[in-house]
Amino acid sequence: MPFKSFKRLEIPDVVLVEPVVFPDERGFFMELYKRTPFLAEGIPYDFVQVNVSFSRRGVVRGLHYQLRPMEQGKLVTVLRGRIVDVAVDIRRGSPWYGKYVMVELSAEDPKLVWIPPGFAHGFQALEDSLVLYLVTKEYSKEHERCIKWDDPDIGIPWPIKENVILSEKDRKCPPLREAETNFYYP
């Protein structure tokens, strides 16, 4: 069995995945994704693009999403370092609209988080970190949107508050109440 568990989080469409790690004298091996177990857990997506980002301690990336028809689901893990990963429900009509889930991901304790389409995604690097994420649709500049990382209506308690490092683009993101979205629940 390549996965120990699939744990639905406070917003049940977001899933924390714990892979089985096979260590030996050479190091270790683990599977990050296998279609059949994901299908069995109600995650019927395939991935079409794989991204890696390096972020220094204090960097916040996000909160990012893409509009339909280029909406992305993301499977996120950390290859080096440690982050807090955040998914914000932006599906109108959802009982969790505007709410977030936050999980810590680290290379030392390998886990993945599945974030389905209809969520804005972001993370903060708690130390210099290498993050891998698989996405269900290709990047589209035309459909790319974002939400202000520190939107007070969402109220994400980012662990590092001083000297946060943002891209110029992420500094200009609107709050959720002004953001363009085209997602509906269910």
C-alpha positions, -999 to +999 in steps of 0.1 A: +000+000+000+017+032-011-004+055+012-010+053+050-039+076+050-061+101+032-075+125+059-102+149+050-096+183+067-120+209+082-131+217+047-137+181+036-128+186+000-092+193+010-073+161+018-040+155+037-023+125+022+003+105+041+025+083+018+043+052+030+081+058+031+103+028+024+137+034+040+168+013+036+206+017+037+206+037+005+180+063+017+143+060+010+116+056-016+080+068-016+052+072-041+037+107-042+009+099-065-008+068-078-041+071-098-060+041-084-058+050-046-066+086-054-097+075-074-108+053-045-106+083-023-128+104-046-100+124-062-107+117-099-081+140-114-050+135-136-021+159-136-008+177-166+019+200-152+045+196-125+060+227-108+088+233-083+094+265-064+122+276-041+112+301-014+133+317+013+122+318+049+093+343+053+082+342+016+044+341+011+032+329-023-004+334-030-033+333-027-035+320-063-061+303-084-072+301-121-107+308-134-128+282-152-123+267-178-086+266-167-093+259-130-065+239-113-065+213-086-031+210-069-013+182-051+014+199-030+044+185-010+077+198+003+110+183-009+132+204+014+124+227+043+090+234+059+060+255+050+025+262+061+001+255+032-033+272+029-064+266+009-092+291+009-127+280-003-138+305-030-169+285-043-200+307-040-227+289-021-203+267-002-209+264+036-171+271+039-169+301+015-142+324+026-129+299+052-094+284+050-075+252+061-039+254+070-015+225+073+022+223+079+042+203+054+079+194+058+105+173+041+112+156+075+076+143+078+065+138+042+028+145+035+009+159+006-022+181+005-048+178-022-065+212-030-093+208-055-105+234-081-125+262-065-099+270-039-072+298-037-039+284-027-009+299-009+019+290+015+045+306+037+081+292+039+090+287+076+125+280+064+142+279+030+120+254+012+116+235-021+080+229-029+067+205-056+031+207-069+013+188-095-016+206-112-047+193-131-046+220-158-018+240-174-009+275-163-029+302-181-019+338-176-053+348-190-071+329-163-047+335-134-062+354-104-052+361-068-065+372-034-047+393-009-026+371+013-036+390+045-072+397+037-087+405+071-121+389+061-103+355+057-080+360+087-052+336+080-028+335+110+005+334+091+032+323+115+059+347+103+045+383+105+076+404+103+096+410+071+072+389+050+086+386+014+060+390-014+062+393-052+051+426-066+022+408-082+011+393-049+012+428-032-015+439-057-040+411-051-075+423-041-094+410-011-118+381-017-149+404-017-134+422-047-118+392-065-131+378-097-143+342-092-165+318-112-167+288-089-200+275-074-207+249-048-211+220-052 
